[in-house]
């Protein structure tokens, strides 16, 4: 009688330990591919998008939508940079969409890169849609960028771009801050935009200040890839 009672207690203790240990099985999920790093438990903290192929990183704030392509809209097409010529060749790398963006007003950061010799040569040349007297030079983490503003409008749609261009490691890097959408007055009753253009550009400028290259300017992405192998 007592022996049976002791056996029951021993079995119950073993079951309790097994449950606490998760059944002896590692339930940890494998981490995704190395595009996000440095997560923090702070609610306002950002993860970091890291491009090993192109040698840069940028914060991806919590709540922003991250994509690895550019979605096309009425004026903002899916080309690797805004106002790209039809024969332009480049690669969309990253887009970050501001929280609250909708079909009335959308705000996105887009980063595209090209190693095409023609694109590298004309990398910092503004498009025909450039806003007069907006071309200047600014720095992000010691990297000099040619910056300009550009705009387009048609059929009650609008597009405003603050563009940053730099040649680094034999490639042209295009960072574009876009605000685009439709005139809210065309709706009945008029629609309410989710945010002002000024707010959107302020938020996007704060994010791109975290952009930085992680490879020397004299080391191309191709050379770095070969060295890694």
Short mmCIF file of the C-alpha atoms (twelve columns), coordinates in Angstrom:
data_MODEL
# 
_entry.id   MODEL 
# 
loop_
_atom_site.group_PDB 
_atom_site.id 
_atom_site.type_symbol 
_atom_site.label_atom_id 
_atom_site.label_alt_id 
_atom_site.label_comp_id 
_atom_site.label_asym_id 
_atom_site.label_seq_id 
_atom_site.Cartn_x 
_atom_site.Cartn_y 
_atom_site.Cartn_z 
_atom_site.pdbx_PDB_model_num 
ATOM 1   C CA . UNK A 1   0.000   0.000  0.000   1 
ATOM 2   C CA . UNK A 2   2.723   2.432  1.002   1 
ATOM 3   C CA . UNK A 3   4.963   1.256  -1.834  1 
ATOM 4   C CA . UNK A 4   2.187   1.956  -4.355  1 
ATOM 5   C CA . UNK A 5   1.647   5.406  -2.862  1 
ATOM 6   C CA . UNK A 6   5.377   6.208  -3.118  1 
ATOM 7   C CA . UNK A 7   5.454   5.036  -6.737  1 
ATOM 8   C CA . UNK A 8   2.508   7.281  -7.583  1 
ATOM 9   C CA . UNK A 9   4.208   10.291 -5.997  1 
ATOM 10  C CA . UNK A 10  7.442   9.574  -7.845  1 
ATOM 11  C CA . UNK A 11  5.591   9.333  -11.145 1 
ATOM 12  C CA . UNK A 12  3.738   12.601 -10.490 1 
ATOM 13  C CA . UNK A 13  7.028   14.380 -9.693  1 
ATOM 14  C CA . UNK A 14  8.566   13.136 -12.942 1 
ATOM 15  C CA . UNK A 15  5.574   14.339 -14.945 1 
ATOM 16  C CA . UNK A 16  5.792   17.775 -13.295 1 
ATOM 17  C CA . UNK A 17  9.489   18.107 -14.154 1 
ATOM 18  C CA . UNK A 18  8.809   16.991 -17.709 1 
ATOM 19  C CA . UNK A 19  6.088   19.615 -18.165 1 
ATOM 20  C CA . UNK A 20  8.279   22.402 -16.790 1 
ATOM 21  C CA . UNK A 21  11.121  21.478 -19.118 1 
ATOM 22  C CA . UNK A 22  8.859   21.502 -22.206 1 
ATOM 23  C CA . UNK A 23  9.024   17.750 -22.604 1 
ATOM 24  C CA . UNK A 24  12.746  17.843 -23.291 1 
ATOM 25  C CA . UNK A 25  12.131  19.334 -26.773 1 
ATOM 26  C CA . UNK A 26  13.756  22.573 -27.966 1 
ATOM 27  C CA . UNK A 27  10.777  24.748 -28.995 1 
ATOM 28  C CA . UNK A 28  12.954  27.679 -30.152 1 
ATOM 29  C CA . UNK A 29  12.197  28.622 -33.756 1 
ATOM 30  C CA . UNK A 30  15.105  29.201 -36.171 1 
ATOM 31  C CA . UNK A 31  15.882  32.859 -36.821 1 
ATOM 32  C CA . UNK A 32  14.995  34.339 -40.210 1 
ATOM 33  C CA . UNK A 33  17.602  35.208 -42.833 1 
ATOM 34  C CA . UNK A 34  20.104  37.855 -41.835 1 
ATOM 35  C CA . UNK A 35  18.176  40.965 -42.801 1 
ATOM 36  C CA . UNK A 36  17.085  42.057 -39.339 1 
ATOM 37  C CA . UNK A 37  19.404  42.464 -36.389 1 
ATOM 38  C CA . UNK A 38  19.676  44.162 -33.032 1 
ATOM 39  C CA . UNK A 39  16.100  43.913 -31.780 1 
ATOM 40  C CA . UNK A 40  15.452  45.647 -28.471 1 
ATOM 41  C CA . UNK A 41  12.784  45.141 -25.839 1 
ATOM 42  C CA . UNK A 42  12.149  48.892 -25.619 1 
ATOM 43  C CA . UNK A 43  8.796   49.670 -27.273 1 
ATOM 44  C CA . UNK A 44  10.166  52.641 -29.196 1 
ATOM 45  C CA . UNK A 45  13.275  50.794 -30.349 1 
ATOM 46  C CA . UNK A 46  14.023  49.855 -33.948 1 
ATOM 47  C CA . UNK A 47  15.328  46.731 -35.579 1 
ATOM 48  C CA . UNK A 48  18.028  47.162 -38.179 1 
ATOM 49  C CA . UNK A 49  17.658  46.181 -41.821 1 
ATOM 50  C CA . UNK A 50  21.066  44.972 -42.980 1 
ATOM 51  C CA . UNK A 51  22.007  44.449 -46.623 1 
ATOM 52  C CA . UNK A 52  25.132  42.325 -46.776 1 
ATOM 53  C CA . UNK A 53  25.039  42.393 -50.570 1 
ATOM 54  C CA . UNK A 54  25.162  46.197 -50.730 1 
ATOM 55  C CA . UNK A 55  26.990  46.909 -47.482 1 
ATOM 56  C CA . UNK A 56  24.567  49.177 -45.611 1 
ATOM 57  C CA . UNK A 57  22.190  49.159 -42.673 1 
ATOM 58  C CA . UNK A 58  19.268  51.335 -41.600 1 
ATOM 59  C CA . UNK A 59  16.869  51.270 -38.683 1 
ATOM 60  C CA . UNK A 60  13.414  49.826 -39.355 1 
ATOM 61  C CA . UNK A 61  11.215  51.415 -36.674 1 
ATOM 62  C CA . UNK A 62  8.532   49.387 -34.975 1 
ATOM 63  C CA . UNK A 63  5.183   49.753 -36.755 1 
ATOM 64  C CA . UNK A 64  6.639   50.642 -40.153 1 
ATOM 65  C CA . UNK A 65  5.918   48.218 -43.021 1 
ATOM 66  C CA . UNK A 66  9.074   46.757 -44.573 1 
ATOM 67  C CA . UNK A 67  9.125   45.428 -48.122 1 
ATOM 68  C CA . UNK A 68  11.902  44.355 -50.466 1 
ATOM 69  C CA . UNK A 69  10.214  45.731 -53.561 1 
ATOM 70  C CA . UNK A 70  8.466   48.937 -54.597 1 
ATOM 71  C CA . UNK A 71  4.725   48.864 -55.158 1 
ATOM 72  C CA . UNK A 72  3.496   50.894 -58.099 1 
ATOM 73  C CA . UNK A 73  0.839   53.588 -57.806 1 
ATOM 74  C CA . UNK A 74  -0.555  56.242 -60.137 1 
ATOM 75  C CA . UNK A 75  2.548   58.470 -60.048 1 
ATOM 76  C CA . UNK A 76  5.021   56.481 -57.963 1 
ATOM 77  C CA . UNK A 77  5.998   53.522 -60.115 1 
ATOM 78  C CA . UNK A 78  8.021   50.488 -59.070 1 
ATOM 79  C CA . UNK A 79  11.337  51.580 -60.613 1 
ATOM 80  C CA . UNK A 80  14.505  51.344 -58.540 1 
ATOM 81  C CA . UNK A 81  14.485  55.130 -58.076 1 
ATOM 82  C CA . UNK A 82  11.832  57.780 -58.560 1 
ATOM 83  C CA . UNK A 83  11.658  59.521 -61.938 1 
ATOM 84  C CA . UNK A 84  13.900  56.838 -63.439 1 
ATOM 85  C CA . UNK A 85  14.248  56.945 -67.211 1 
ATOM 86  C CA . UNK A 86  12.581  54.104 -69.149 1 
ATOM 87  C CA . UNK A 87  15.990  52.605 -69.975 1 
ATOM 88  C CA . UNK A 88  17.260  52.895 -66.382 1 
ATOM 89  C CA . UNK A 89  18.622  49.762 -64.725 1 
ATOM 90  C CA . UNK A 90  18.776  49.206 -60.982 1 
ATOM 91  C CA . UNK A 91  17.468  47.107 -58.117 1 
ATOM 92  C CA . UNK A 92  14.873  47.983 -55.451 1 
ATOM 93  C CA . UNK A 93  16.345  46.973 -52.089 1 
ATOM 94  C CA . UNK A 94  14.041  48.218 -49.356 1 
ATOM 95  C CA . UNK A 95  10.894  50.227 -48.742 1 
ATOM 96  C CA . UNK A 96  9.655   51.412 -45.354 1 
ATOM 97  C CA . UNK A 97  6.078   52.682 -45.153 1 
ATOM 98  C CA . UNK A 98  5.069   55.189 -42.482 1 
ATOM 99  C CA . UNK A 99  2.383   53.891 -40.091 1 
ATOM 100 C CA . UNK A 100 -1.069  55.250 -40.949 1 
ATOM 101 C CA . UNK A 101 -0.422  55.430 -44.694 1 
ATOM 102 C CA . UNK A 102 -3.501  54.748 -46.800 1 
ATOM 103 C CA . UNK A 103 -4.967  55.370 -50.262 1 
ATOM 104 C CA . UNK A 104 -5.447  59.066 -49.451 1 
ATOM 105 C CA . UNK A 105 -1.854  59.758 -48.431 1 
ATOM 106 C CA . UNK A 106 1.055   57.319 -48.446 1 
ATOM 107 C CA . UNK A 107 4.586   58.008 -47.200 1 
ATOM 108 C CA . UNK A 108 7.509   55.704 -47.966 1 
ATOM 109 C CA . UNK A 109 11.272  55.522 -47.757 1 
ATOM 110 C CA . UNK A 110 12.702  53.704 -50.760 1 
ATOM 111 C CA . UNK A 111 16.300  52.587 -51.209 1 
ATOM 112 C CA . UNK A 112 17.475  51.363 -54.596 1 
ATOM 113 C CA . UNK A 113 20.941  50.598 -55.950 1 
ATOM 114 C CA . UNK A 114 22.513  50.263 -59.380 1 
ATOM 115 C CA . UNK A 115 25.951  49.164 -60.513 1 
ATOM 116 C CA . UNK A 116 25.161  49.918 -64.154 1 
ATOM 117 C CA . UNK A 117 27.966  52.210 -65.444 1 
ATOM 118 C CA . UNK A 118 25.477  54.625 -67.002 1 
ATOM 119 C CA . UNK A 119 23.533  54.932 -63.752 1 
ATOM 120 C CA . UNK A 120 26.701  55.443 -61.742 1 
ATOM 121 C CA . UNK A 121 27.812  58.197 -64.108 1 
ATOM 122 C CA . UNK A 122 24.524  60.100 -63.869 1 
ATOM 123 C CA . UNK A 123 23.786  59.112 -60.267 1 
ATOM 124 C CA . UNK A 124 23.615  62.599 -58.776 1 
ATOM 125 C CA . UNK A 125 21.955  64.319 -61.767 1 
ATOM 126 C CA . UNK A 126 18.423  65.442 -60.843 1 
ATOM 127 C CA . UNK A 127 15.465  64.581 -63.087 1 
ATOM 128 C CA . UNK A 128 13.477  67.081 -65.153 1 
ATOM 129 C CA . UNK A 129 10.835  67.173 -62.397 1 
ATOM 130 C CA . UNK A 130 13.317  68.724 -59.958 1 
ATOM 131 C CA . UNK A 131 12.086  71.660 -57.882 1 
ATOM 132 C CA . UNK A 132 14.030  74.802 -58.746 1 
ATOM 133 C CA . UNK A 133 16.892  75.701 -56.396 1 
ATOM 134 C CA . UNK A 134 16.441  72.532 -54.320 1 
ATOM 135 C CA . UNK A 135 19.714  70.798 -55.260 1 
ATOM 136 C CA . UNK A 136 22.257  70.782 -52.444 1 
ATOM 137 C CA . UNK A 137 24.689  68.544 -50.557 1 
ATOM 138 C CA . UNK A 138 23.968  66.938 -47.190 1 
ATOM 139 C CA . UNK A 139 25.664  64.307 -45.036 1 
ATOM 140 C CA . UNK A 140 24.452  61.160 -43.306 1 
ATOM 141 C CA . UNK A 141 27.018  59.624 -40.962 1 
ATOM 142 C CA . UNK A 142 29.972  61.154 -42.827 1 
ATOM 143 C CA . UNK A 143 28.683  60.150 -46.273 1 
ATOM 144 C CA . UNK A 144 28.068  63.040 -48.653 1 
ATOM 145 C CA . UNK A 145 24.818  62.913 -50.650 1 
ATOM 146 C CA . UNK A 146 23.503  65.108 -53.420 1 
ATOM 147 C CA . UNK A 147 19.927  65.947 -52.460 1 
ATOM 148 C CA . UNK A 148 17.046  67.511 -54.314 1 
ATOM 149 C CA . UNK A 149 13.280  67.772 -54.290 1 
ATOM 150 C CA . UNK A 150 11.007  66.769 -57.160 1 
ATOM 151 C CA . UNK A 151 7.272   66.708 -57.716 1 
ATOM 152 C CA . UNK A 152 4.556   65.598 -60.095 1 
ATOM 153 C CA . UNK A 153 0.764   65.896 -60.222 1 
ATOM 154 C CA . UNK A 154 -2.009  64.673 -62.527 1 
ATOM 155 C CA . UNK A 155 -5.670  63.651 -62.371 1 
ATOM 156 C CA . UNK A 156 -6.075  64.759 -58.724 1 
ATOM 157 C CA . UNK A 157 -3.011  62.712 -57.719 1 
ATOM 158 C CA . UNK A 158 0.202   64.176 -56.359 1 
ATOM 159 C CA . UNK A 159 3.762   63.027 -55.684 1 
ATOM 160 C CA . UNK A 160 6.470   64.861 -53.741 1 
ATOM 161 C CA . UNK A 161 9.965   63.410 -53.398 1 
ATOM 162 C CA . UNK A 162 12.965  64.354 -51.294 1 
ATOM 163 C CA . UNK A 163 15.833  62.478 -52.941 1 
ATOM 164 C CA . UNK A 164 19.335  61.547 -51.750 1 
ATOM 165 C CA . UNK A 165 21.995  60.253 -54.174 1 
ATOM 166 C CA . UNK A 166 25.539  59.001 -53.632 1 
ATOM 167 C CA . UNK A 167 28.127  56.861 -55.401 1 
ATOM 168 C CA . UNK A 168 29.743  54.373 -53.030 1 
ATOM 169 C CA . UNK A 169 31.831  51.307 -53.788 1 
ATOM 170 C CA . UNK A 170 31.225  51.632 -57.519 1 
ATOM 171 C CA . UNK A 171 27.430  51.740 -57.207 1 
ATOM 172 C CA . UNK A 172 24.746  54.429 -57.252 1 
ATOM 173 C CA . UNK A 173 22.623  54.542 -54.099 1 
ATOM 174 C CA . UNK A 174 19.220  56.234 -54.348 1 
ATOM 175 C CA . UNK A 175 17.337  57.045 -51.152 1 
ATOM 176 C CA . UNK A 176 13.928  58.541 -51.852 1 
ATOM 177 C CA . UNK A 177 11.395  59.921 -49.379 1 
ATOM 178 C CA . UNK A 178 7.992   59.876 -51.065 1 
ATOM 179 C CA . UNK A 179 4.649   61.362 -50.104 1 
ATOM 180 C CA . UNK A 180 1.930   60.604 -52.626 1 
ATOM 181 C CA . UNK A 181 -1.787  60.122 -52.880 1 
ATOM 182 C CA . UNK A 182 -4.996  61.690 -54.056 1 
ATOM 183 C CA . UNK A 183 -6.567  65.087 -53.404 1 
ATOM 184 C CA . UNK A 184 -8.936  64.487 -50.454 1 
ATOM 185 C CA . UNK A 185 -11.342 67.102 -51.831 1 
ATOM 186 C CA . UNK A 186 -12.447 64.760 -54.613 1 
ATOM 187 C CA . UNK A 187 -14.371 62.718 -52.053 1 
ATOM 188 C CA . UNK A 188 -17.851 63.579 -50.814 1 
ATOM 189 C CA . UNK A 189 -17.562 64.381 -48.003 1 
ATOM 190 C CA . UNK A 190 -13.872 65.307 -48.301 1 
ATOM 191 C CA . UNK A 191 -11.516 62.676 -46.890 1 
ATOM 192 C CA . UNK A 192 -9.108  63.332 -44.028 1 
ATOM 193 C CA . UNK A 193 -5.438  62.547 -44.713 1 
ATOM 194 C CA . UNK A 194 -3.792  60.339 -42.068 1 
ATOM 195 C CA . UNK A 195 -0.978  62.885 -41.569 1 
ATOM 196 C CA . UNK A 196 0.429   66.066 -43.066 1 
ATOM 197 C CA . UNK A 197 3.211   66.066 -45.632 1 
ATOM 198 C CA . UNK A 198 5.432   67.932 -43.162 1 
ATOM 199 C CA . UNK A 199 4.916   65.286 -40.485 1 
ATOM 200 C CA . UNK A 200 5.674   62.507 -42.962 1 
ATOM 201 C CA . UNK A 201 8.914   64.058 -44.183 1 
ATOM 202 C CA . UNK A 202 10.054  64.794 -40.625 1 
ATOM 203 C CA . UNK A 203 9.483   61.152 -39.642 1 
ATOM 204 C CA . UNK A 204 11.244  59.792 -42.723 1 
ATOM 205 C CA . UNK A 205 14.214  62.135 -42.373 1 
ATOM 206 C CA . UNK A 206 14.686  60.903 -38.794 1 
ATOM 207 C CA . UNK A 207 14.851  57.306 -40.023 1 
ATOM 208 C CA . UNK A 208 17.347  57.864 -42.838 1 
ATOM 209 C CA . UNK A 209 19.705  59.529 -40.375 1 
ATOM 210 C CA . UNK A 210 20.369  55.961 -39.169 1 
ATOM 211 C CA . UNK A 211 21.560  54.887 -42.636 1 
ATOM 212 C CA . UNK A 212 25.228  54.013 -42.799 1 
ATOM 213 C CA . UNK A 213 27.620  52.056 -44.961 1 
ATOM 214 C CA . UNK A 214 29.388  49.106 -43.393 1 
ATOM 215 C CA . UNK A 215 32.001  48.675 -46.085 1 
ATOM 216 C CA . UNK A 216 34.732  51.087 -47.223 1 
ATOM 217 C CA . UNK A 217 33.925  53.148 -50.302 1 
ATOM 218 C CA . UNK A 218 36.786  51.521 -52.232 1 
ATOM 219 C CA . UNK A 219 35.388  47.999 -51.703 1 
ATOM 220 C CA . UNK A 220 32.573  47.091 -54.080 1 
ATOM 221 C CA . UNK A 221 29.794  44.672 -53.231 1 
ATOM 222 C CA . UNK A 222 31.165  42.205 -55.785 1 
ATOM 223 C CA . UNK A 223 34.656  42.314 -54.254 1 
ATOM 224 C CA . UNK A 224 33.262  41.854 -50.753 1 
ATOM 225 C CA . UNK A 225 31.232  38.851 -51.905 1 
ATOM 226 C CA . UNK A 226 34.299  37.288 -53.510 1 
ATOM 227 C CA . UNK A 227 36.374  37.871 -50.380 1 
ATOM 228 C CA . UNK A 228 33.688  36.271 -48.230 1 
ATOM 229 C CA . UNK A 229 33.795  33.102 -50.328 1 
# 
